[in-house]
Amino acid sequence: MRVTFLGGADEVGASCALVETGGRRILVDCGIRMTPRDGDRLPWLGGLQQDDDNKHLDAVLVTHAHTDHTGALPVLAQSYPRVPIYMTSASMDLTQILLMDALKIMQYAQEREGEVPLYPKAAAELAIGLCCPVPFAQPVSLCDGELRATWYPAGHILGAGSVLLESSEGSVLFTGDVSVTDQITVPGMMVPRTKPDLVVIESTYGGRLHASRTAEEKRLVAQTGEVLARGGSILFPAFAIGRAQEVILILSRALERGQLPAAPIYVDGMVQAVCYAYSNHTDLLTPWLRKRCDKLGNPFFGDDTPAQPIRTPKLRREAAKRRPAIYVASSGMLTGGPSQFYAGHLAEDPRSFIAITGYQDEESPGRAVQQLARDGGGKLRIGARMVELRCGVGTYSLSAHADTAQVVGVVGALKPQAVALVHGDKGARESMRDAILQGGIDTVHLPGIGTVVDVKRRGGGSRFQPATTTRDARTPTADQLTDFARALVTADGFNRFYTLQDMLRRFDPDGLPSPDATAALREQILDHPRLFQRHRTRAFLYRVHPKAAALLTDPTTGVGPKPTPPRKKKKGRRADQTNAQKITRKHLDTPELYKIGCRVPTAELILYFHFPHTARERFTDAIEAIEAESGWTVTFNPTVHQAALAQRALDALPDGFALSRNPGLHLSDKRVSLHLAEGDPDSEPARQAQAAFLAATGFELTFEGGEGPAIETSLLQGAPVHKPTHEDKLKRLEINRAREAIMRAFAKLPHQPIKVSLKGNTFIQLTFIPPQVGLRYQDTLNRLSRKIGWELRLRRTPNQHLLQEIARELTPDGWTILGHPSTVREELHVRVKVAAIPDLEPLERLDAEMKERTGYGLVFVT
């Protein structure tokens, strides 16, 4: 086995390497340079065809979707149109977005500067068509079983994986870009339990150590608060995949917790499409973000979230004028796209700020902004404009790459024969090499383009043997599952996690863990939640449930495996108040916990949950962990959160039901009553809703009434605009295509929905500033529902923040606004209190304009 480096070795960009083993040739990654090297943006693909007798390629393996690892795939596909490209399904979705966006950028460059595109649209479509999805931690057989590849989570971005490639001649692990620590969006790297012969690992941050991620997030939020408080706006130029989503969630969370002054987060550019992709891969997200997806559908643009997508040039121009506001937009280096547009608007405003959160190439406008800020200001070119830099500029470390200490730790855990350092400049790689050598690794390569590294297999024979069986592994039946779980615990205890393939090999060593067998085992395990437990952050790992000891008692002997003993509290090491609260948030990172109180004299933590009657049972394990780690005793505030209870009741309302009034809360009876305007209170959906509500909250849900309302009232209560027929559903569009069809249908109409959200994979909800505006387009919505095959509904409540913003915008200059505008939903108007009304003449015109734009009136009072 040997590895030839074709790009991305002594540089950041154009990552590409060729592995040759046993007559097979495998390419790992095929990216482009963001800044050309000697005028060339591609890796050295000519290296694939140097040998006239051996030009073939068997497969391409991709670590992750970033363009410096995937951008040259269309070029490669034109020469190898039948070679499969393997990557995780999340990487497939993101790669498609990036490649299609790159076509637009190349077309623009061709029109403006005559630059020849790297590839045509047909090549991008060919490359996308060659992509094959692979799961995490499940070996994939290549080349008729002669090779095996396994992807392990790398923690860098959604879908990023480290790829272990094995043959009878040796093994090599390509880590790709890795993040050891958890991010808000994805868990950190999962280090494989293997000892590869060669590890090819990034050295981006060689010689550097990262600042505390938590401290950087707090600093970012604090700076944002200062800018908003003084009436300015702040721009986060962000890389569309990974960094942008982190920034959106950091700021959204801060706004939702009241840590920032109220302001919209405008999300623009390719970032939007990437955000929608996250909702399709919830198993790969952190537990906190998975719960946010369950609650909101889309974790970025869900109902009542501060983030708003900007979909048209008109909305972009309007958003750029808003003060205060937050903008998260691509590109991350200000080389183009909406971020450049917003930077041009903010640069000359001393109240505003540009926050850099990622790597800036030496030739990029982003680097120029940083340098000019250090020099005290001056003029610079942003796009086609020359601007004077008067706004503030700051840099924040939210890196999704491992630093020196973390890379040394990963290498130490893997214990390879040799290491090859890539993805870094000369100084970074040399610093990283010295640190790894000090850690006990004898051989560290610093390859360049064309460098060949021979993989030396460890002694003692090969650990990999080509597959010899073609029979699918047998799956334990429901009757066999308990005996199988008992055997696993007897061998490994309760704390060992397994992939589904590991389990199949234990149950049937001579069988092949095929996708069908794996899917069958997954169904069995999910049907027995008291017997097996899924890993909290790695959704593809399972173990025998630690509380299943009683179920595993052998009926013939009466003896069962011993349960895992609980963690003992450390005596005399009680955490202080601040750290006790941090420990609590670490174990209970859930929006249901809205406050943590402390009784210091008695060392008690008081937890305030939305639904305390059920929280104690649902979070038992977390409570035990908090008490063990902190040394504090956990108690519960017994009072239910009334607003959350009412909202949960509204969310529980079955399809086709509508209310005639707000929910009634009967706290002493532990009951919530819903007065129905439409719907059968004795139907099966009603009974299912009542059972689910009781399980979630501990409160009884009762229904009263049930007369049918007028169509307008029904729609405003969230009833479907149109129920698609069976024939409609057969032609249902994929959700992103459905969203595009909706936005196209409204593009030339006076009003557009500000959000389009998938709710529970059953219907699409359209949010207008208030729902009354949506009523004007019932015919359009009916036609759309039939066309796209989805049930469409209007969101029941208005976006009060936007209503108030528009009211402020319409208030004439010179009319001093006192306090905040208020939304009077019962009377369908926004009330603005002003110091005086100098002129009565414009009142009627302003009210009419407000009604035209929003469906709400505008009332001025003194």
HUFENPE-V13914 format. One record per pair of residues at least 6 apart in sequence whose ideal C-beta (glycine too) atoms are under 8 Angstrom apart, sorted by the first residue. I is the first residue (numbers start at 1). J is the second residue. Records with the same first field share a line. If there is no record, write none. Layout:
I=J + J
This chain:
1=19 + 20 + 21 + 22 + 167 + 169 + 170 + 172 + 197 + 454 + 455 + 457
2=19 + 20 + 21 + 452 + 453 + 454 + 455
3=17 + 18 + 19 + 20 + 172 + 198 + 200 + 420 + 452 + 453 + 455
4=17 + 18 + 20 + 47 + 450 + 451 + 452 + 453
5=16 + 17 + 420 + 422 + 447 + 448 + 449 + 450 + 451 + 452 + 453
6=16 + 17 + 18 + 43 + 44 + 45 + 47 + 48 + 449 + 450
7=13 + 14 + 15 + 16 + 31 + 33 + 42 + 43 + 44 + 449
8=14 + 15 + 16 + 17 + 29 + 31 + 43 + 68 + 69 + 422 + 423
9=17 + 420 + 422 + 423 + 447 + 448 + 449 + 451
10=422 + 424 + 425 + 426 + 429 + 446 + 447 + 448 + 449
11=33 + 37 + 423 + 424 + 425
12=68 + 204 + 359 + 423 + 424 + 425
13=31 + 32 + 33 + 34 + 35 + 37 + 68
14=31 + 32 + 33 + 37 + 41 + 42 + 43 + 68 + 72
15=29 + 30 + 31 + 43 + 63 + 68 + 69 + 176 + 422 + 423
16=27 + 28 + 29 + 30 + 31 + 43 + 44 + 45 + 72
17=27 + 28 + 29 + 174 + 200 + 422
18=25 + 26 + 27 + 28 + 47 + 48
19=25 + 26 + 27 + 28 + 165 + 172
20=26
21=147 + 167 + 169 + 170 + 455
22=146 + 147 + 167 + 168 + 169
24=58 + 142 + 143 + 146 + 147 + 167
25=48 + 54 + 56 + 57 + 58
26=57 + 58 + 59 + 60 + 61 + 142 + 147 + 149 + 165
27=48 + 57 + 59 + 60 + 61 + 76
28=60 + 61 + 62 + 63 + 163 + 165 + 174
29=61 + 62 + 63 + 69 + 70 + 174 + 176
30=43 + 45 + 60 + 62 + 69 + 70 + 71 + 72 + 73 + 75 + 76
31=43 + 66 + 67 + 68 + 69 + 70 + 71 + 72
32=41 + 42 + 43 + 67 + 68 + 71 + 72 + 118
33=40 + 41 + 42 + 68
34=67 + 68 + 333 + 361
35=361 + 362 + 363 + 364
41=71 + 118
42=72 + 75 + 118
43=72 + 449
44=449 + 450
45=72 + 75 + 76 + 79
47=450
48=55 + 57 + 79
49=55
57=80 + 83
58=83 + 142 + 143
59=83 + 84 + 85 + 86 + 142 + 143
60=73 + 76 + 80 + 83 + 84 + 85 + 86 + 130
61=86 + 87 + 149 + 163 + 165 + 174
62=69 + 70 + 73 + 85 + 86 + 87 + 91 + 95
63=69 + 87 + 154 + 160 + 161 + 162 + 163 + 174 + 175 + 176 + 177
64=70 + 87 + 91 + 154 + 156 + 157 + 159 + 160 + 161 + 176 + 177
65=87 + 90 + 91 + 94 + 95 + 98 + 157 + 159 + 160 + 241
66=98 + 157 + 177 + 241 + 242
67=98 + 102
69=176 + 177
70=91 + 95 + 98 + 99
71=98 + 99 + 102 + 118
72=118
73=85 + 95 + 99 + 127
74=99 + 118 + 119 + 123 + 124 + 126 + 127
75=118 + 119 + 123
76=83 + 127
77=83 + 85 + 123 + 126 + 127 + 130
78=119 + 123 + 126
81=126 + 130
82=130
83=130
84=130 + 131 + 132
85=127 + 130 + 131 + 132
86=131 + 132 + 134 + 140 + 142 + 149
87=95 + 131 + 132 + 133 + 134 + 159 + 161
88=133 + 134 + 135 + 136 + 151 + 159 + 160 + 161
89=133 + 134 + 135 + 159 + 281
90=158 + 159 + 277 + 280 + 281 + 284
91=159 + 160 + 161
92=128 + 131 + 133 + 159
93=159 + 277 + 280 + 281
94=157 + 158 + 159 + 241 + 274 + 277
95=128 + 131
96=128
97=240 + 270 + 273 + 274 + 277
98=240 + 241 + 270
99=124 + 127 + 128
100=124
101=240 + 270 + 273
102=124
103=117 + 121 + 124
105=336
106=115 + 117 + 118
107=117
109=115 + 117
110=116 + 117
134=140 + 149 + 151
135=151 + 540
136=151 + 152 + 153 + 161 + 190 + 284 + 538 + 540
137=150 + 151 + 152 + 153 + 190 + 499 + 501 + 538 + 540 + 541
138=150 + 499 + 500 + 501 + 513 + 518 + 540
139=148 + 149 + 150 + 501 + 513
140=148 + 149 + 150 + 151
141=147 + 148 + 467
142=148 + 149
145=466 + 467 + 468
146=167 + 168 + 466
147=165 + 166 + 167
148=165 + 166 + 167 + 464 + 467
149=163 + 164 + 165 + 166
150=163 + 164 + 166 + 192
151=161 + 162 + 163 + 164
152=161 + 162 + 164 + 189 + 190 + 191 + 192
153=160 + 161 + 162 + 186 + 187 + 189 + 190 + 284 + 538
154=160 + 161 + 162 + 175 + 176 + 177 + 178 + 179 + 189 + 190
155=178 + 179 + 180 + 181 + 182 + 183 + 186 + 187 + 188 + 189 + 190 + 400
156=176 + 177 + 178 + 179 + 189 + 242 + 400 + 401
157=177 + 185 + 186 + 241 + 242 + 400
158=185 + 186 + 241 + 242 + 245 + 277 + 278 + 281 + 284 + 285
159=281 + 284
160=176 + 177 + 178 + 186
161=176
162=173 + 174 + 175 + 176 + 178 + 189 + 192
163=173 + 174 + 176
164=171 + 172 + 173 + 192 + 194 + 196
165=171 + 172 + 173 + 174
166=463 + 464
167=464
168=462 + 464 + 465 + 466
169=455 + 457 + 462
170=197 + 198 + 455 + 456 + 457 + 462
171=194 + 196 + 197 + 198 + 455 + 457 + 463 + 464
172=196 + 197 + 198 + 199 + 200 + 455
173=192 + 194 + 196 + 198 + 199 + 200 + 414 + 416
174=200
175=189 + 199 + 200 + 201 + 202 + 410
176=202
177=202 + 204 + 400 + 401 + 423
178=189 + 201 + 202 + 401 + 402 + 406 + 407 + 410
179=186 + 188 + 189 + 399 + 400 + 401 + 402
180=188 + 189 + 402 + 406 + 409 + 410
181=188 + 213 + 406
182=188 + 286 + 537
183=242 + 246 + 286 + 400
184=245 + 246 + 249 + 250 + 253 + 286 + 288 + 289
185=242 + 245 + 246 + 249 + 278 + 285 + 286 + 289
186=284 + 285 + 286
187=286 + 537 + 538
189=402 + 410
190=538
191=410 + 413 + 414
192=414
194=414
195=414 + 415 + 416 + 458
196=414 + 416
197=416 + 417 + 418 + 455 + 456 + 457 + 458
198=416 + 417 + 418 + 419 + 420 + 453 + 455
199=411 + 414 + 416 + 418 + 419 + 420
200=419 + 420 + 422
201=407 + 410 + 411 + 419 + 420 + 421 + 422
202=401 + 402 + 407 + 421 + 422 + 423 + 424
203=407 + 421 + 422 + 423 + 424 + 428 + 429 + 432
204=359 + 401 + 402 + 423 + 424 + 428
205=399 + 401 + 402 + 403 + 404 + 424 + 428
206=404 + 407 + 421 + 424 + 427 + 428 + 429 + 430 + 431 + 432 + 433 + 435
207=404 + 427 + 428 + 430 + 431 + 432
208=403 + 404 + 428
209=403 + 404 + 405
210=397 + 399 + 403 + 406
211=397
213=397 + 398
216=396 + 397 + 398
217=250 + 398
219=396
220=247 + 250 + 355 + 357 + 396 + 398
221=250 + 251 + 254 + 259 + 260
223=234 + 353 + 355 + 394
224=234 + 251 + 254 + 260 + 326 + 353 + 355
225=254 + 259 + 260 + 261
227=233 + 234 + 324 + 351 + 352 + 353 + 392
228=234 + 260 + 261 + 263 + 324 + 326
229=261
230=351
231=323 + 324 + 351
232=323 + 324 + 346 + 349 + 350 + 351 + 352 + 353 + 391
233=322 + 323 + 324 + 325 + 326 + 327 + 346 + 349 + 351 + 352 + 353
234=325 + 326 + 327 + 346 + 352 + 353 + 354 + 355
235=327 + 329 + 339 + 342 + 343 + 346 + 352 + 353 + 354 + 355
236=244 + 247 + 326 + 327 + 328 + 329 + 355 + 357
237=329 + 330 + 331 + 332 + 333 + 334 + 339 + 343 + 354 + 356 + 357 + 366
238=244 + 247 + 271 + 328 + 329 + 330 + 332 + 339 + 357 + 358
239=330 + 331 + 332 + 358
240=269 + 270 + 271 + 274 + 330 + 331 + 332
241=274
242=400
243=332 + 357 + 358 + 398 + 400
244=267 + 271 + 274 + 275 + 328 + 329 + 330 + 332
245=271 + 274 + 275 + 278 + 300
246=357 + 398 + 400
247=328 + 357 + 398
248=265 + 267 + 271 + 275 + 300 + 307 + 328
249=289 + 299 + 300
251=260 + 265 + 306 + 326 + 328
252=265 + 300 + 305 + 306 + 307
254=260
255=262 + 263 + 265 + 306
256=305 + 306
261=324
262=306 + 801
263=306 + 324 + 325 + 326
264=306 + 307 + 308 + 319 + 322 + 325 + 326 + 801 + 802 + 805
265=306 + 307 + 308 + 325 + 326 + 327 + 328
266=308 + 310 + 319 + 322 + 325 + 326 + 327 + 328 + 329
267=275 + 300 + 301 + 307 + 308 + 309 + 310 + 328 + 329
268=309 + 310 + 316 + 319 + 327 + 328 + 329 + 330 + 337 + 338 + 339 + 342
269=329 + 330 + 331 + 337 + 338 + 339
270=330 + 337
271=328 + 329 + 330
272=309 + 310 + 311
273=736
275=298 + 300 + 301 + 309
276=298 + 301 + 735 + 736 + 739
278=285 + 289 + 293 + 298 + 299 + 300
279=293 + 297 + 298 + 299 + 758
282=289 + 290 + 293 + 294
283=290 + 539 + 540
284=539
285=293
286=537
287=536 + 537 + 589
288=589 + 590
289=299
291=590 + 591
292=299 + 302 + 591
293=299
295=302 + 591
296=302 + 303 + 305 + 757
297=757 + 758 + 759 + 760 + 765
298=757 + 758
300=307
301=307 + 308 + 309 + 755 + 757
302=757
303=755 + 757 + 765 + 767 + 795
306=801
307=328
308=754 + 755
309=755
310=316 + 319 + 338
311=743 + 752
312=747 + 752
315=752
316=338 + 341
319=325 + 327
320=327 + 341 + 342 + 345
321=345
322=805
323=351 + 352
327=338 + 339 + 342
329=337 + 338 + 339 + 341 + 342
330=337 + 338 + 339
331=337 + 339 + 340
332=339 + 357 + 358 + 359 + 366
333=358 + 359 + 360 + 361 + 364 + 365 + 366 + 367
334=340 + 343 + 364 + 365 + 366 + 369 + 382
335=364 + 365 + 366
336=383
340=365 + 382 + 383
341=383
343=354 + 365 + 369 + 382
344=382 + 383 + 385 + 387
346=352 + 353 + 354 + 391
347=354 + 380 + 382 + 387 + 388 + 389 + 390 + 391
348=387 + 388 + 389 + 390 + 391
349=390 + 391
350=390 + 391 + 392
351=391
352=391 + 392
353=391 + 392 + 393 + 394
354=369 + 391 + 392 + 393 + 394
355=393 + 394 + 395 + 396
356=366 + 369 + 370 + 393 + 394 + 395 + 396
357=395 + 396 + 398
358=398 + 399
360=366 + 367 + 370
361=367
365=380 + 381 + 382
368=380
369=380 + 389 + 393
370=393 + 395
372=378 + 380 + 389 + 393
373=389 + 392 + 393
377=388 + 389 + 390
378=388 + 389
379=386 + 387 + 388 + 389
380=386 + 387 + 389
381=387
402=410
404=431 + 432 + 435
405=435
407=432 + 435 + 436
408=435 + 436 + 439
411=419 + 436 + 439 + 441
412=439 + 440
416=441
417=443 + 455 + 456 + 458
418=441 + 442 + 443 + 444 + 445 + 453 + 455 + 456
419=436 + 441 + 443 + 444 + 445
420=444 + 445 + 446 + 447 + 453
421=429 + 432 + 433 + 436 + 444 + 445 + 446 + 447
422=447
424=432
429=446
430=446
433=444 + 446
436=444
437=444
445=451 + 453
447=453
467=512
469=510 + 511 + 512
470=512
471=510 + 511 + 512
472=511 + 512 + 514 + 516 + 517
473=504 + 505 + 507 + 508 + 511 + 512 + 513 + 514 + 517
474=507 + 508 + 511 + 517
475=504 + 507 + 517 + 520 + 521 + 524
476=483 + 484 + 507 + 521 + 524
477=524
478=524 + 527 + 528
481=524 + 528 + 531
482=531 + 551 + 552
484=503 + 506 + 507
485=531 + 532 + 544 + 548 + 551 + 552
486=552 + 554 + 560 + 561
487=506
488=496 + 498 + 503 + 506 + 544
489=544 + 552 + 561
490=561
493=561 + 564
494=543 + 544 + 545 + 546 + 549 + 561 + 563 + 564
495=543 + 546 + 564
496=543
497=535 + 538 + 541 + 542 + 543
498=506 + 541 + 542 + 543
499=540 + 541 + 542
500=513 + 518 + 521 + 522 + 525 + 540 + 542
501=513 + 518
503=521 + 542
504=511 + 513 + 517 + 518 + 521
505=513
511=517
525=531 + 532 + 542
529=545
530=545 + 547 + 548 + 551
531=544 + 545 + 548 + 551
532=542 + 543 + 544 + 545 + 548
533=542 + 543 + 544 + 545 + 546
534=541 + 542
535=541 + 542 + 543
544=552
546=563 + 564
547=563
549=560 + 561 + 562 + 563
550=560
552=560 + 561
553=559 + 560
554=560
566=624 + 628
567=624 + 625 + 628
568=628
569=627 + 628 + 631
570=628 + 631
573=631
574=603 + 630 + 631 + 632
575=583 + 629 + 630 + 631 + 632
577=598 + 600
579=630
580=598 + 605 + 630 + 631 + 632
581=596 + 598 + 605
583=626 + 629 + 630
584=593 + 596 + 605 + 607 + 626 + 630 + 634
585=593 + 596
587=622 + 625 + 626 + 629
588=607 + 619 + 622 + 626
590=619
592=609 + 610 + 611 + 615 + 644
593=607 + 608 + 609 + 615
594=608 + 609 + 610 + 641
595=607 + 608 + 637
596=605 + 606 + 607 + 608
597=605 + 606 + 607 + 608 + 637
598=604 + 605 + 606 + 632
599=606
602=633
603=631 + 632 + 633
604=632 + 633 + 634 + 635
605=626 + 630 + 632 + 633 + 634 + 635
606=635 + 636 + 637
607=615 + 634 + 635 + 636 + 637
608=637 + 639 + 641
609=615 + 636 + 637 + 641
610=640 + 641 + 644 + 645 + 648
611=640 + 641 + 644 + 645 + 648 + 696 + 697 + 698 + 699
612=636 + 637 + 638 + 639 + 640 + 698
613=640 + 670 + 697 + 698 + 699
614=695 + 696 + 697 + 698
615=636
616=623 + 636
623=634
626=632 + 634
627=633 + 634
640=667 + 697 + 698 + 699
642=665 + 667
645=663 + 665 + 672 + 697 + 699
646=662 + 663 + 665 + 672
648=693 + 696 + 697
649=663 + 672 + 674 + 693 + 701
650=659 + 663 + 796
652=689 + 692 + 693 + 701
653=659 + 674 + 679 + 689 + 718
654=679 + 683 + 685 + 686 + 688 + 689
655=685 + 720 + 762 + 763 + 791
656=678 + 679 + 685 + 719 + 720
657=676 + 678 + 679 + 685 + 686 + 719
658=676 + 677 + 678 + 679 + 709 + 713 + 714 + 717 + 718 + 719
659=674 + 675 + 676 + 677 + 717
660=675 + 676 + 677 + 705 + 707 + 709
661=675
663=672 + 673 + 674
664=672 + 673 + 674 + 675
665=672
666=672 + 673
669=700
670=698 + 699 + 700
671=699 + 700 + 701 + 702
672=693 + 699 + 700 + 701 + 702
673=702 + 703 + 704
674=701 + 702 + 703 + 704
675=704 + 705
676=703 + 704 + 705 + 706 + 707
677=705 + 706 + 707 + 708 + 709 + 713 + 714 + 717
678=706 + 707 + 708 + 709 + 714 + 717 + 719
679=686 + 703 + 706
680=686 + 706
681=703 + 704 + 705 + 706
686=703
689=701
690=700 + 701 + 702 + 703
693=699 + 700 + 701
694=700 + 701
708=714
709=717
711=778
712=775
715=721 + 771 + 774 + 775 + 778 + 793 + 794
716=771 + 772 + 775 + 794 + 796
717=796
718=765 + 793 + 794 + 795 + 796
719=793
720=763 + 785 + 791 + 792 + 793
721=778 + 781 + 782 + 785 + 791 + 792 + 793 + 794
722=781 + 782 + 785 + 786 + 791 + 792
723=791
724=732 + 785 + 786 + 789 + 790 + 791
728=785 + 786 + 789
729=789
730=789
731=789
732=738 + 788 + 789 + 790
733=741 + 788 + 789 + 790
735=758 + 764
737=788
738=764 + 788 + 789 + 790
739=756 + 764
741=784 + 787 + 788
742=753 + 756 + 764 + 766 + 784 + 788
743=752 + 753 + 756
745=780 + 783 + 784
746=752 + 753 + 777 + 780
749=777 + 780
750=852
751=768 + 769 + 773 + 776 + 777 + 853
753=766 + 767 + 768 + 774
754=767 + 768 + 769 + 799 + 802
755=765 + 766 + 767 + 795
756=764 + 765 + 766 + 767
757=764 + 765 + 767 + 795
758=764 + 765
759=765 + 793
762=791
763=790 + 791 + 792 + 793
764=790 + 791 + 792 + 793
765=792 + 793 + 794 + 795
766=774 + 781 + 792 + 793 + 794 + 795
767=794 + 795 + 799
768=774 + 794 + 795 + 855
769=798 + 799 + 802 + 803 + 806 + 853 + 854 + 855 + 856
770=798 + 799 + 803 + 828 + 854 + 855 + 856
771=794 + 795 + 796 + 797 + 798
772=828 + 855 + 856
773=854 + 855
774=781 + 794
775=794 + 855
776=855
781=792
784=792
785=791 + 792
797=825
798=823 + 825 + 856
800=823
803=821 + 823 + 830 + 854 + 856
804=820 + 821 + 822 + 823 + 830
806=830 + 850 + 853 + 854
807=821 + 830 + 832 + 850 + 858
808=817 + 821 + 832
810=846 + 849 + 850 + 858
811=817 + 832 + 834 + 846 + 860
812=839 + 842 + 846
814=838
815=834 + 835 + 836 + 837 + 838 + 860
816=834 + 835 + 836
817=832 + 833 + 834
818=833 + 834 + 835
819=833
821=830 + 831 + 832 + 833
822=830 + 831
823=830 + 831 + 856
824=830 + 831 + 859
827=857
828=855 + 856 + 857
829=856 + 857 + 858 + 859
830=850 + 856 + 857 + 858 + 859
831=859 + 860 + 861
832=858 + 859 + 860 + 861
833=860 + 861 + 862
834=860 + 861 + 862
835=862
836=862
837=843 + 860 + 862
843=860
846=858 + 860
847=857 + 858 + 859
849=858
850=856 + 857 + 858
851=857 + 858
